[in-house]
Amino acid sequence: MFKALVMTQDSESGKATAAIEDLSEDQLPDAEVTVAVDYSTVNYKDGLCLSSKGGGLVRKYPHVPGIDFAGTVETSSDARYAPGDKVVLTGWRVGEAHWGGYSQKARVKADWLVPLPEGLTGRQAMAVGTAGFTAMLAVMALEDHGLTPGTGPVLVTGAAGGVGSVATAILGHLGYEVAAVTGRPETADYLKSLGATQIVAREDINETVKRPLESETWAGCVDAVGGDMLARVLGQMKYGASVAAVGLAGGAGLPATVIPFLLRGVNLLGIDSVMQPYDNRLRAWQRIATDLPMDKLEAMVQPATLSDLPRLGADILSGQVKGRVVVDVNA
């Protein structure tokens, strides 16, 4: 028997609630690899899955959320993994359509796993999680499209959140000038400690303007907000610069024009972490192990246990989680 946070749904109201339950291995989904989970984390999608309606992501109940986990292989029918191997999982709709990491054990497809990178612990990997993995994919995409240190400031929107915090730390470590956007003035010192050289108040950049182009300001951008802010930022990018779009905390709409693309050659790069191919996953995790300073990563972390998850799920949906949460599922 092992413990898991299980979501169950009331048949009459349709409302889902979470409780820690004892499960047996024969209740786990059918797949090739069984993992003893050490750590998980809390992302925005986890908050949705933990909500009373499942955020439109959960397909059926009972359900174990948790879109990320790190742990040790217990059994495997796939030759790529053997008992004792340290592994990481992010994405592939685990924790949404498939039981996830808010559990002391998980059973998943071998294709969904990657080996824990050399130099990272499972706890550090979950301090990174989907948010940090996405941040590294965004940085890699910007670099692949020509961004180099010294070309000008790189804007990070939603900088105090999970993706933004890791992106700020990575970019700062790589020598970029980082302009961090936040709506929480109290996070300014935190963001500067991660590597931000400039703090931009959200209200200064969150309103739409009638001009499709403004002064060329940003050499690159990691955008976790979308909506009006992304539309405004597109008109402020330098010639040939790129924006890596990673989230929609400010809305899914984009009230923009094509002028920045046509007159300045601006690139809007979509970043998906869920279905990312295996080779690029390995590349991103290897970059994380070398280009994300571990002291900065530790400064982002708040520890949690399974019993904390319902509260933290609500907090992340309301924008009240700073940095990264590491969930010790065995505590």
Secondary structure, 3 states (H helix, E strand, C coil): CEEEEEEEECCCCCCEEEEEEEECHHHCCCCCEEEEEEEEECCHHHHHHHCCCHHHCCCCCCECCCCEEEEEEEEECCCCCCCCCEEEEECCCECCCECCCCECEEEECHHHEEECCCCCCHHHHHHHHHHHHHHHHHHHHHHHCCCCCCCCCEEECCCCCHHHHHHHHHHHHCCCCEEEEECCHHHHHHHHHHCCCEEEEHHHCCCCCCCCCCCCCEEEEEECCCHHHHHHHHCCEEEEEEEEECCCCCCCCCCCCCHHHHHCCCEEEECCCCCCCHHHHHHHHHHHHHHCCHHHHHHHEEEECHHHHHHHHHHHHCCCCCCEEEEECCC
